[in-house]
Each structure stands twice: as C-alpha cells, then as structure tokens.
Amino acid sequence: MSRSVRIALSVAISGIFLFFAVRNVDWHEALETLRRANYLWVLPVLPVTVWTLYIRAQRWRIFLHAFGEPPLRPLVAATNIGFMANMVLPLRIGEVIRPVLAARKENLPLSGVLASVLLERIFDMFTILLLLGVSVSLVTVGDQVREWGLLLTALALGVGGVIALIRWQEDLALAIARRACALLPARLGEPVYGFVRGFVQALEMLGSASAFARAFLWSVFLWLVISTVYMMAFLAFHLTVPMLTGAVVLTATVAIAVSVPSAPGYIGAFQVGCVLGLAIFKIPESEAIAFSIVVHLTQFVSVIGAGLYSLWMEGMSFRDVEAAERGDDEAA
C-alpha cells in the first residue's frame, strides 16, 4: 500500500470517527457548555501534559536497559519531537521518528531502539486494560458495563501473565509459536512467526524481574498522571463524574481510540474516545464534544510547544524531522 493511500485511509478513518462523534450534537448546547466552563482549571493541563512526555522519557530508559543508561536529555528531546510529529503528521509517524532520532543521537542500534518502542506499547496496552477494567468495575454503572470491566481486568492479567511467561520461558514460547504458525499458510505463518520472534527479542531488553516491575510501575504512574488532565477538565466543565475512576476510564477510552492510525493530531479519534468514555457516566454528547475540543486543544498546544522547544535546543529543523521520517542518513 503506497504512502498516499495510507494517508488517505487515515484521513478517512478520522472522518468516520468525527462523524460518529458529532452526529447527535446540539451545537447550541455545546457552545453554551464552552461558555460556562471555568478555564482556570484548564491552565494546569498545559504543564501536566508536558510532564507526561518527561515521564515517558524516564520510562523509556528502562526499556533501553540492554544498552546501559542512555542520557535522559536526548530521550526527552526525541520523545517531545516524536509526539509533536504525531500531532502534525499522519499515521502516528512520530512512533518511528522518535526511535530514529534517539538511535542516531546516542549511536544505538535502530532495531533495538525500535524494539524498545514496541515494549512501550505492550506495557501501555497492559496497563490501560488493567486500569480500565478495575475502574469500570468500581464505578456505579450498569451491570453490563461492570461485567465488561471484570472481563477487561481478567484480559489484562492474562496478557501480563503471557508476557511474563514469554520473557522467562522463551524457548517454550517460540516452540509453541512455531507449531501454531506451521498450521497457517506459509505466506502468513512466516511473517507471524517473525513478529513473535521479534517480540521475544524485545522482551529480552528487560533483563530481570526487577526491571519488569519497574517498567510496570512507571507505566501505572504515567497513565495516572495522564488521568489528572481529565480530572482538571472535569472540574473546568463541572461534570458530575467520579474524579479518579472516571478520569482513568476516560483516559483509557481515549488511548484506545487514538491508537488507530488517523489524521494528524488524532482528530476524530480523540473526539469519539471522549464521547464514548463520558457516555458511560451519562454525559450528553454535546457536553462531551465541548469537553473534547478544549482538552484536545490544550494537549495539542502543550505537545507542539514541547516539540518546538526540543527542536530549538537540539539545533534541528522540520526538515530534519522529515528526513528522519524517510530514514535519510543525513538526519543526524
């Protein structure tokens, strides 16, 4: 699939998400919600969002354990620039730019740094599912939603157990994967097994149980800090939502929505994540859309600001970022 087709597809996905997010919105009510908001509570969202990028860089050092202790500053810069790229370029391309920049800056093997980003996403998935499942199980919601919460908690624990088993029983895991892939057609089985083998190699970067535990605790801390963004937004919009559990549920819902490749800045995906997450707490779509616009804008401004600052500190330009996206050697 060509790059232009993938970009068109991502924009189409964002368009579909945005359609479903706003189809039942009363824009007069949404504007009134924006008018009533207390924007003093929105101001702290800006530094907290920047802080989450710093936390991501700190956690990233754990996943790069196999390469020693890389300095924090280049990891922070690569994280800021990578997430800024996600805001202005399609297809979450910042997930590629970030490891490319870090590998070149610290002279690290790109394959290993890419594997560390894969590890991040694995731990994010596990942590989000766990926090979402536990939170939904605790809030006052319908029985069906609570059952989904329990199922998600069980799924998260199962994922965590599989990750641990693969890490410390690599030969067994690879043998099982090889037998399972042998049952598939060769054109499908070989790539699947190659992915599993790469996944196992990525897990080797966590050299001990203590590193595994630290990565998990940093992941929980990261997503709880991200949740405070939504807690402050609840206060700004006077929403009758449980503060901590509601914020965790919304954080997880939005994170799952924006994980789908979409247009720059997660437009559409972010809005539908907010609408679906707040619907669990009976918040009307018009209020949810107003809420999403403000939170999305503050996060956009924060991430772009952090990225521009890191570009300036590193003596880089957008041309260097574009070169990193293409994989050009001169993008040092």
ZAMARGU-4260 file (C-alpha; in steps of 0.2 Angstrom, whole numbers, plus 5000, padded with zeros to 4 digits):
<rodrens>
0) 5000/5000/5000 | 5008/5017/4995 | 5010/5031/5007 | 4997/5042/4999 | 4984/5028/5000
5) 4988/5025/5018 | 4987/5044/5022 | 4970/5045/5013 | 4964/5030/5023 | 4970/5038/5039
10) 4960/5054/5035 | 4945/5044/5030 | 4946/5035/5047 | 4947/5051/5056 | 4932/5057/5046
15) 4922/5042/5051 | 4926/5044/5069 | 4922/5063/5069 | 4905/5059/5060 | 4900/5047/5074
20) 4906/5059/5087 | 4896/5074/5082 | 4881/5066/5073 | 4869/5069/5088 | 4877/5085/5095
25) 4867/5100/5098 | 4879/5114/5094 | 4870/5127/5103 | 4871/5117/5119 | 4890/5113/5115
30) 4893/5132/5114 | 4884/5135/5130 | 4895/5122/5138 | 4910/5130/5132 | 4904/5147/5138
35) 4900/5140/5156 | 4917/5132/5158 | 4930/5138/5171 | 4946/5139/5161 | 4957/5142/5176
40) 4956/5123/5178 | 4962/5121/5160 | 4978/5131/5163 | 4987/5117/5173 | 4983/5105/5159
45) 4997/5113/5149 | 5012/5109/5161 | 5005/5092/5166 | 5004/5087/5148 | 5022/5092/5146
50) 5027/5082/5162 | 5019/5066/5154 | 5032/5067/5140 | 5046/5069/5153 | 5039/5053/5162
55) 5038/5044/5145 | 5057/5048/5143 | 5061/5042/5160 | 5052/5025/5157 | 5060/5023/5140
60) 5077/5022/5149 | 5071/5006/5157 | 5066/4999/5141 | 5084/5003/5134 | 5092/4994/5149
65) 5101/4982/5136 | 5111/4997/5130 | 5116/5004/5148 | 5110/5020/5154 | 5107/5032/5139
70) 5107/5051/5145 | 5090/5057/5149 | 5091/5073/5139 | 5091/5065/5121 | 5077/5054/5126
75) 5067/5069/5132 | 5071/5078/5115 | 5066/5063/5105 | 5050/5060/5114 | 5045/5078/5113
80) 5049/5079/5094 | 5041/5062/5091 | 5025/5066/5099 | 5025/5083/5090 | 5026/5074/5074
85) 5011/5063/5079 | 5002/5080/5080 | 5006/5087/5063 | 5010/5071/5053 | 4998/5057/5049
90) 4998/5039/5053 | 5007/5041/5070 | 5023/5043/5061 | 5031/5050/5077 | 5032/5032/5083
95) 5045/5029/5070 | 5054/5047/5071 | 5057/5045/5090 | 5067/5030/5090 | 5076/5035/5074
100) 5082/5052/5082 | 5087/5043/5098 | 5097/5030/5089 | 5106/5042/5079 | 5109/5054/5093
105) 5116/5041/5105 | 5123/5029/5092 | 5112/5015/5097 | 5106/5001/5086 | 5090/5006/5077
110) 5082/4989/5078 | 5085/4988/5097 | 5078/5006/5099 | 5063/5001/5089 | 5060/4985/5100
115) 5060/4997/5115 | 5046/5006/5107 | 5037/4990/5104 | 5039/4986/5123 | 5032/5003/5127
120) 5016/4999/5118 | 5015/4982/5125 | 5016/4989/5143 | 5004/5003/5138 | 4991/4991/5132
125) 4993/4980/5148 | 4992/4995/5159 | 4977/5003/5151 | 4967/4987/5150 | 4971/4984/5169
130) 4966/5002/5174 | 4951/5002/5163 | 4945/4986/5170 | 4947/4989/5188 | 4940/5007/5187
135) 4924/5001/5177 | 4922/4988/5190 | 4922/5000/5204 | 4911/5014/5197 | 4892/5015/5199
140) 4887/5009/5181 | 4876/4996/5173 | 4878/4978/5176 | 4884/4975/5158 | 4897/4989/5159
145) 4903/4981/5176 | 4904/4964/5168 | 4915/4972/5154 | 4926/4979/5167 | 4929/4962/5175
150) 4932/4954/5158 | 4945/4968/5154 | 4953/4965/5171 | 4955/4947/5168 | 4961/4950/5150
155) 4974/4962/5156 | 4980/4950/5169 | 4980/4936/5156 | 4991/4947/5145 | 5003/4951/5159
160) 5004/4933/5163 | 5008/4929/5144 | 5021/4942/5144 | 5030/4936/5159 | 5029/4918/5153
165) 5037/4923/5136 | 5050/4933/5145 | 5056/4919/5156 | 5051/4904/5145 | 5057/4910/5128
170) 5061/4893/5121 | 5044/4886/5126 | 5035/4901/5119 | 5045/4900/5102 | 5041/4882/5101
175) 5023/4885/5103 | 5023/4899/5091 | 5032/4889/5078 | 5020/4874/5079 | 5005/4886/5078
180) 5012/4896/5063 | 5016/4879/5055 | 4997/4877/5054 | 4995/4893/5044 | 4999/4895/5025
185) 5017/4899/5023 | 5014/4917/5017 | 5005/4921/5033 | 5014/4909/5045 | 5031/4915/5042
190) 5028/4934/5045 | 5018/4930/5061 | 5032/4919/5067 | 5045/4933/5063 | 5034/4945/5073
195) 5033/4933/5088 | 5052/4931/5087 | 5055/4950/5087 | 5043/4952/5101 | 5053/4939/5111
200) 5069/4948/5107 | 5061/4964/5113 | 5057/4957/5130 | 5075/4952/5132 | 5078/4970/5135
205) 5071/4968/5152 | 5085/4959/5160 | 5077/4955/5177 | 5061/4953/5186 | 5065/4970/5195
210) 5066/4979/5178 | 5050/4971/5173 | 5042/4978/5189 | 5049/4995/5187 | 5043/4996/5169
215) 5025/4991/5175 | 5026/5004/5190 | 5032/5018/5179 | 5018/5013/5166 | 5005/5014/5180
220) 5012/5031/5186 | 5012/5038/5168 | 4994/5034/5165 | 4988/5040/5182 | 4997/5057/5179
225) 4989/5057/5161 | 4972/5054/5171 | 4975/5070/5181 | 4972/5080/5164 | 4955/5074/5163
230) 4952/5077/5182 | 4956/5095/5180 | 4945/5096/5164 | 4930/5088/5174 | 4932/5102/5186
235) 4933/5115/5172 | 4917/5109/5164 | 4908/5105/5181 | 4905/5087/5175 | 4897/5075/5188
240) 4909/5061/5185 | 4919/5051/5198 | 4935/5060/5199 | 4949/5047/5199 | 4939/5032/5192
245) 4930/5042/5179 | 4947/5050/5174 | 4955/5033/5172 | 4941/5026/5162 | 4941/5041/5150
250) 4960/5041/5149 | 4959/5023/5144 | 4945/5025/5131 | 4953/5040/5123 | 4970/5030/5122
255) 4962/5015/5114 | 4953/5027/5101 | 4969/5036/5096 | 4979/5020/5094 | 4970/5018/5077
260) 4981/5027/5064 | 4972/5043/5059 | 4974/5060/5053 | 4987/5072/5061 | 4983/5076/5079
265) 4971/5061/5082 | 4957/5072/5075 | 4941/5062/5076 | 4948/5048/5086 | 4951/5059/5101
270) 4933/5066/5100 | 4925/5049/5098 | 4935/5042/5113 | 4929/5057/5124 | 4911/5054/5118
275) 4911/5036/5122 | 4920/5037/5138 | 4909/5051/5145 | 4893/5041/5139 | 4897/5028/5152
280) 4894/5042/5165 | 4878/5048/5156 | 4886/5064/5150 | 4877/5071/5134 | 4886/5071/5118
285) 4885/5090/5116 | 4894/5092/5133 | 4907/5078/5129 | 4911/5087/5112 | 4914/5103/5120
290) 4925/5095/5133 | 4935/5086/5120 | 4938/5102/5110 | 4946/5111/5125 | 4956/5096/5131
295) 4962/5092/5114 | 4967/5110/5110 | 4977/5111/5127 | 4986/5095/5123 | 4990/5100/5105
300) 4997/5116/5111 | 5007/5108/5125 | 5015/5094/5114 | 5018/5106/5100 | 5027/5118/5112
305) 5037/5105/5119 | 5042/5098/5102 | 5047/5116/5096 | 5057/5119/5112 | 5067/5102/5109
310) 5070/5106/5091 | 5077/5123/5096 | 5088/5115/5109 | 5094/5102/5098 | 5098/5114/5084
315) 5086/5104/5072 | 5073/5110/5059 | 5057/5102/5052 | 5067/5097/5038 | 5077/5086/5049
320) 5061/5078/5056 | 5055/5074/5039 | 5072/5066/5035 | 5071/5055/5050 | 5053/5050/5044
325) 5061/5045/5027 | 5076/5037/5035 | 5089/5048/5027 | 5106/5046/5034 | 5110/5064/5035
330) 5096/5067/5048 | 5108/5067/5062
</rodrens>
